[in-house]
Amino acid sequence: MGHRLLKVNEGICKVLSTTIAAQGLKDRRVGFVTVTGVETTPDLRQARVYVSVLGDERQREVTLQALEASRGYLQAQINATLRMKIANMLIDETI
């Protein structure tokens, strides 16, 4: 993985962490979430975001659904902050 791709992954991770935790999403279903990593494709058109969710199985499911519902907003935040367009963002839970 190239240096540029690593910097993009770190930037996306930072933007998402800030947006979810510090600024807070308005969705009350979002629980305690930590962005653990990001992997983007070499053409920067897709990003897979790995998150860790604190809570029981039900809380994790609800939080992941809320994050998926907020995907457009999160992509817009990435676009505005990093001045780049992510065409498709997938959110996966890390174990």
C-alpha positions in Angstrom: 0.0 0.0 0.0 1.4 3.4 -1.0 2.1 6.3 1.2 -0.7 8.4 -0.4 -3.3 5.6 0.2 -2.2 5.4 3.9 -2.6 9.1 4.3 -6.1 9.0 2.8 -7.1 6.1 5.0 -5.9 8.0 8.1 -7.7 11.1 7.0 -11.0 9.3 6.5 -10.6 7.6 9.8 -10.0 10.9 11.6 -13.0 12.6 9.9 -15.3 9.8 10.7 -14.2 9.5 14.3 -14.7 13.2 14.8 -18.0 13.3 13.1 -19.4 10.3 15.0 -18.0 11.0 18.4 -17.2 14.6 18.9 -19.8 16.3 16.7 -22.2 13.4 17.3 -24.8 12.1 14.9 -28.3 13.2 15.6 -29.5 9.6 15.4 -30.1 8.4 19.0 -29.6 4.8 17.9 -25.8 5.3 17.5 -24.1 4.0 20.7 -20.5 4.1 21.6 -18.6 3.6 18.4 -14.9 3.6 17.7 -13.6 3.7 14.1 -10.8 1.1 14.1 -9.6 1.3 10.5 -10.3 2.2 6.9 -9.3 0.5 3.7 -9.8 2.3 0.4 -9.3 0.9 -3.1 -6.4 2.2 -5.1 -8.7 4.3 -7.3 -10.2 5.9 -4.1 -13.7 5.1 -5.3 -14.6 2.7 -2.4 -13.8 2.7 1.3 -14.5 -0.1 3.8 -14.8 1.3 7.3 -14.2 -0.9 10.3 -15.9 0.0 13.6 -16.0 -1.4 17.1 -19.3 -1.0 18.9 -19.7 -1.3 22.6 -22.8 -3.1 24.0 -24.7 -6.3 23.6 -25.7 -7.9 20.3 -28.9 -5.9 20.0 -27.2 -2.6 20.6 -24.5 -3.4 18.0 -27.1 -4.3 15.4 -29.1 -1.1 16.0 -25.9 1.0 16.0 -24.7 -0.5 12.7 -28.1 0.1 11.1 -28.0 3.7 12.3 -24.5 4.1 10.8 -25.6 2.6 7.6 -28.6 5.0 7.5 -26.1 7.9 8.1 -23.8 6.8 5.3 -24.7 9.6 2.9 -24.1 12.2 5.6 -20.8 10.6 6.6 -19.6 10.5 3.0 -20.6 14.2 2.6 -18.4 15.0 5.6 -15.5 13.2 4.1 -16.0 15.1 0.8 -16.2 18.4 2.5 -13.2 17.9 4.8 -10.8 16.1 2.5 -12.1 17.5 -0.8 -12.5 14.0 -2.2 -15.5 11.9 -3.4 -16.0 8.4 -2.0 -18.5 6.7 -4.3 -19.3 3.8 -2.0 -18.6 3.4 1.7 -19.2 0.1 3.5 -19.3 -0.1 7.2 -18.2 -3.4 8.9 -17.9 -4.3 12.5 -14.6 -5.6 13.8 -14.5 -8.4 16.3 
